[in-house]
Amino acid sequence: MEGTLGWLALARGALDRVAERRRDDAWLARTWADPRSRVMVVERGKTLVRPEPALVFLPPEQAPEGERYLLGVDGDETAYFAVSAPLPAIEGTEPAGLRAVGARLSDRDAGLLTQAVALQNWHETHTHCPRCGALTEPASAGHTRVCTVDGSEHFPRTDPAVIMLVHDDERMLLASSHKWPAQRMSVLAGFVEPGESLEQAVAREVREEVGIAVHDCRYLGSQPWPLPRSLMLGFFARAYDGQDLRVDGEEIKSARWFTRSELRAATESGRLGLPGRISIARQLIERWYGGELPDDS
């Protein structure tokens, strides 16, 4: 169980984000006029994909009107943009979001869609200035918003959240939420509070949700989760011996310990449904288990 997580579906990407170009209006205008540039259309967290799956890109002259976000430039100096607009009708394509295709896209496409969805979610929910309430407008190629009255700049918000696999010498803890299907279970998670370290957040959330004290919190990796705007930071945490589970009854409906053999048997029989491969939760579980586990039938 040593080392960081080797593969995370939404923590991939293959482009230079060229942050230094976001305020270069002349370069942005030339790049948008370049027929080699590629544009993906995003609507409410979805874009068009082909069956492979692969993202659908348009040349700039065919892109609909809407807010533009510069996503980056590849090794061939091809620029990629996203436009927030209704999805066009293109034969042989269908709308899809990160949950459906994020784990099956190429590194380039997974990174582009994750970034585009994160930006769109932020723009849609931050249309007014938090200082004075006036309207804001996109700037810096979609990476800031500027108040139309006081000129203040506002940057995309990301909420840090810890997600932790609690274990002892032989067992791993899984829990179920009231919002999930009866058989669905996952590891524990929660948002980091102001003035709190990541390790403190891990210990607090575990104690609050299942009444267990933990130690030896070890960071294993992170991935963005723009649904709508989280960054998931993954940990292993070891439970002290001799403790009884006490679920909070609000966020957590039930919780139980699994040995590796029990985990395998429960997933194979369908009595236990695990998070999908897009999630860092699934990667934490399989890292502890030591290999891949069956997907839901």
RAPEMO-V319262 format. One record per run of one state. SS is the DSSP state (a for helix, b for strand, c for the rest). FROM is the first residue (numbers start at 1). TO is the last residue. Records with the same first field share a line. If there is no record, write none. Layout:
# RAPEMO-V319262
SS->FROM-TO + FROM-TO
This chain:
# RAPEMO-V319262
c->1-15 + 17-18 + 22-24 + 34-37 + 44-45 + 51-53 + 56-57 + 59-59 + 63-66 + 74-78 + 85-93 + 102-106 + 126-127 + 129-134 + 143-143 + 148-152 + 156-158 + 168-170 + 177-183 + 185-185 + 187-187 + 192-197 + 211-213 + 226-229 + 240-253 + 270-272 + 274-279 + 290-297
b->16-16 + 38-43 + 46-50 + 54-55 + 58-58 + 67-73 + 79-84 + 94-97 + 128-128 + 135-139 + 144-147 + 153-155 + 159-167 + 171-176 + 184-184 + 186-186 + 188-191 + 214-225 + 230-239 + 254-259 + 273-273
a->19-21 + 25-33 + 60-62 + 98-101 + 107-125 + 140-142 + 198-210 + 260-269 + 280-289
